[in-house]
Amino acid sequence: MESERRNNQCVDEDSRKETSDAALPPGHNRNPPTSENTSPLNLEQLQNELTVLRGQFEQMKAQHNKEIKLLMNELDEEKKIRLTLQMELKRIKKHMSK
């Protein structure tokens, strides 16, 4: 009777696992890969992909920083233009009031 109950529990657990895994998107496992089920080739591929992604990230970061510097320079130029126009407007108003 005890062994029968254990068998039923195992069957129930298996069917629950199958049902819950079926709800996951294709290619997704409930259990993440471990060192036991990750082949050396797959690990090497992942390491290569990580290296490539890091390189892409660094390129994007450098491009982003370059764009930020350009935008800051443009902003400084716009500030100078605004100040010049404000001074000119002030001078014209002063001249008009005379």
C-alpha positions as CSV (number, residue, x, y, z in Angstrom):
1,M,0.0,0.0,0.0
2,E,2.8,2.4,0.9
3,S,4.6,1.6,-2.4
4,E,1.4,2.1,-4.3
5,R,1.0,5.6,-2.7
6,R,4.5,6.5,-3.7
7,N,3.9,5.4,-7.3
8,N,0.8,7.5,-7.4
9,Q,2.7,10.5,-6.0
10,C,5.4,10.1,-8.6
11,V,2.8,9.9,-11.4
12,D,1.0,13.0,-10.1
13,E,4.3,14.9,-9.9
14,D,5.3,13.9,-13.4
15,S,1.9,14.9,-14.8
16,R,2.0,18.2,-12.9
17,K,5.5,18.9,-14.3
18,E,4.4,18.1,-17.8
19,T,1.4,20.4,-17.5
20,S,3.4,23.2,-16.0
21,D,6.2,22.9,-18.6
22,A,3.6,23.0,-21.3
23,A,2.6,26.4,-20.2
24,L,6.1,27.7,-20.7
25,P,7.1,29.2,-24.1
26,P,8.9,26.8,-26.5
27,G,12.6,26.4,-25.6
28,H,12.2,27.4,-22.0
29,N,12.8,25.0,-19.2
30,R,11.6,25.3,-15.7
31,N,15.0,24.2,-14.5
32,P,17.9,26.4,-15.7
33,P,20.9,24.7,-17.1
34,T,23.4,23.4,-14.6
35,S,27.0,22.3,-15.0
36,E,25.7,18.7,-15.1
37,N,23.5,19.2,-18.2
38,T,25.5,21.9,-20.0
39,S,27.9,20.4,-22.5
40,P,31.4,21.9,-22.9
41,L,30.6,22.9,-26.5
42,N,27.4,24.8,-25.3
43,L,29.4,26.4,-22.5
44,E,32.0,27.6,-25.0
45,Q,29.3,28.9,-27.3
46,L,27.8,30.9,-24.4
47,Q,31.2,32.3,-23.4
48,N,31.8,33.4,-27.0
49,E,28.4,35.0,-27.2
50,L,29.0,36.7,-23.9
51,T,32.3,38.1,-25.3
52,V,30.6,39.3,-28.4
53,L,27.8,40.9,-26.4
54,R,30.3,42.7,-24.1
55,G,32.1,44.1,-27.1
56,Q,28.8,45.3,-28.6
57,F,27.9,46.8,-25.2
58,E,31.2,48.7,-25.1
59,Q,30.7,50.0,-28.6
60,M,27.2,51.2,-27.8
61,K,28.4,52.8,-24.6
62,A,31.2,54.6,-26.4
63,Q,28.7,55.8,-29.1
64,H,26.3,56.9,-26.4
65,N,29.0,58.9,-24.6
66,K,30.0,60.5,-27.9
67,E,26.5,61.5,-28.7
68,I,26.0,62.9,-25.2
69,K,29.1,65.1,-25.6
70,L,27.9,66.4,-28.9
71,L,24.5,67.2,-27.4
72,M,26.1,69.0,-24.5
73,N,28.3,71.1,-27.0
74,E,25.1,71.9,-29.0
75,L,23.4,72.9,-25.8
76,D,26.3,75.2,-24.8
77,E,26.2,76.8,-28.3
78,E,22.4,77.4,-28.0
79,K,22.9,78.9,-24.5
80,K,25.5,81.3,-26.0
81,I,23.1,82.3,-28.8
82,R,20.3,82.8,-26.4
83,L,22.4,85.0,-24.1
84,T,23.6,87.0,-27.1
85,L,20.0,87.6,-28.3
86,Q,19.0,88.5,-24.8
87,M,21.7,91.1,-24.6
88,E,20.9,92.4,-28.0
89,L,17.2,92.7,-27.1
90,K,18.1,94.5,-23.9
91,R,20.3,96.9,-25.8
92,I,17.5,97.6,-28.4
93,K,14.9,98.1,-25.6
94,K,17.2,100.5,-23.9
95,H,17.9,102.4,-27.1
96,M,14.1,102.5,-27.9
97,S,13.3,104.1,-24.5
98,K,15.6,107.0,-25.1
